[in-house]
Each structure stands twice: as structure tokens, then as C-alpha cells.
Amino acid sequence: MVGARGSSSRSLGTTSVIGILALFCTMSEFAILTPSIAAFSHHFAGTDITTIMLANSITGIVSVPVSVASGALLPRVGFRRAAIGGILVMTFGGAFPFLLPDITDYGIVIVSRVIVGLGLGVMFPVGNAAIIALCEGEERSRLLGLGITIQFVFNIIYTTVAGYLTELGWNYSFLAYLVGLVPLAAALAWMPEAKDVVRAVPPAARAGADARGGARAKGAVPPAVAGYALFALAGWTCVVTVQVVTSSVLDWRGLAGPGEAALVINCCGIGTILCGLLFPALIRRFRGRLFGVAALLIAAGIVPCLLAESPLVYALGVFVLGFAGSAFFTAAQNAAGNIAPPDRVPFVSGVMTSMMNLGPFLAPYVFSASMAALPGLGLDAVFPVLIGLAVVVAVIGLAHPMRALVARRPE
């Protein structure tokens, strides 16, 4: 078990690490419907594509305030209770439309995804908050990277299962939620409780002086956290927008059906997995410049998606996006965790993870606005818009090194 604040991850047993990392296995359930968007468009004929995509994106916007509230309440509610309750709500709330194959009212699908958003918001901050609270230095970077690696291993599992289940029937995709019962069992058995650790704020943190001499009163969140949150949102929105539109774009171009689209989308997960394993090395190599480098790679990954005339080329771009997006977002989480006072780590984790959930909500609206702005490009209009956004983020990241990425959290 974990000792007092300041313990390193060496005080965590193997089973405790497994219990924490099991939470990341359920964090990609928001992506389950991604390969099924085109199939939903066919089943719910006459429903606008933006409304179809709303079922995929509304999960993110619902989970945003819930994630922030969950992060703030974790020290009271408890990490284990939030994680287990959230996974249960998300899993069964997401699966129930399978029982309704003949519905023509798309609103029921949207209601299901709202329930998923509630559960996701409750549990999403827990894994990162536990790692940030219990670990320091490179060990924390390693576990954060490993966490997002596991998250997207299961992203591959979820989207692959959902894509091929969709071939059986539009409603079968919802059965993919039940995969989450496996990591739930691991969390039930081994998830450690960290609420007492984040409550144990040392005297120096209560007094409130950080290494730079600035005031850091108990409960005060550094303003820079908001900057890292918005920065993370911009980069992550580029990545998830491409994921959300992939099945529709490939169907429009006549390149792939739902099953093949799921395989293409999964290349994003493969890139994320690789990045998660290499993340500590990336920090050592690029330090504060990692944000700018990762954003340049995001822009580079979108280019093949714009130009692809085969699923393979598109998949290559999605792979690069997964690698770069993972590096960018994990760096933002790490930097925010480094500057957050220990007693505010769960709240800051909630804020940062809510940005990951807000990206999928914004994606269909970025998609629609791009087509309105560049009607001559059709569904391809979104790609040059995203390239422009990624380049802007890259310029900021290269011109202003984010030193918090390699700083130590104030004690």
C-alpha cells in the first residue's frame, strides 16, 4: 500500500499498479461508435449527419463538467468508489441500445451516450490523478505514458470489435461496451485508494511557496493550468476530429466499409501505444520543445489523410496522428501535474482529462464548419483547417518552451 505523501511509485506493489492501469482500459469507450457512424447514417435515413455524429460527440461534452467535479470530489468520495461506479454506469448505459434493434428514433442512441458521458466523467480523472499523486519524476512519466498506451490498446479492441459487430447489425456495435467488465474486475480486486495521500498536504505546501518563490496557497491552482488545458484541447481536437470523420470520409471516397474503417482508425491507437512506451525518452530528448515538435507531427499526419487514395495511405497518416497526439496530450497532463499543489492534483487531473473528452464533442462542429467554409472540398474540407490549427499550435510550442514539463511539483 501507499505511504505518506512523497512516496515514490516503489511503494506501489505490482497489483496496485495493475489496478490503477486497469482504469485506462475503459477510457476509450467513448470511441466505440466511431467506426459505426456511416452505418447509423444508413439505418437512421433522413437524420442529419451532424445529428448522427452528436451521439459520438455528446459523450465528451457531458463528461467535461462531470470530470471537473469528479476530480474536485475525489478526496472526499474516494478514488476506488469513483472508478468502479463510473465504469458500471458507462458500460451498461452504453450497451442497452443493443436491445432495441427496431428503433427509428435516434434520440435513444443519444440518451445512451449521455449516460456514457456521465460514467466516463466520473471515472476518467481517477487513473491520472492516482499516478500524479503517488508517483514522481520519470516514474510518473513512465506510468502516464503506459496509461495512455493501455488506453489506446483498448481503443483498438473497442473499435475493432464495434466495427465488425456493426457488420452484423447497426445495434450490435453497442455490445462492445461489455468489454469493459474485464478491466472492471481488475480494478475491483487491486485498485489502491489514494484519497488519504492527496489529503496529506505537507507544511511547505500549506504555507504556499514554490521553487520560484511565487505564492502557492493551499487549494490555489496555478493560472498556467488553464493554458495547458487549452493547449491540450487544441492539439487533441485535431487528432480526434480525424478519427471521428474517418469512416464517413472513407465511405464517401469509396475506399472502405465499417470493418476496414475500424482497422484504419486503429492505426491511431497503434501510434499512441508506441508513443506511450517512448514518452519518457521523448521528454529527455525534447524537454519543453516537445509540444512544438509533437504539433508539427500532428500537422504532418493530417496531410496523408487529405491526399489518400487508398486506405493504407490514410492509415499511415492516422498512425502519425496517434503518436504525435499522444505525446502532446500526455506532455500537457504531465506539465499541469508538475505545477499543481498536491492537494489540487485530483481537480487539475479532472480539468485536463475533461479536455480529452471535449475534443470529440467539438469534432463534428469543426467538421461542419469546415465544409461550410470550404464547400468545394466536400468532406475533405476539414483537413486543411486542422493542418492550419496544428501549425499555429506548433509555432507557439516552439517559440515558448514549456518548462513546467520538466519541473518538479511544489511540495
Beta strands, then each sheet from edge to edge (+ up, - down):
end
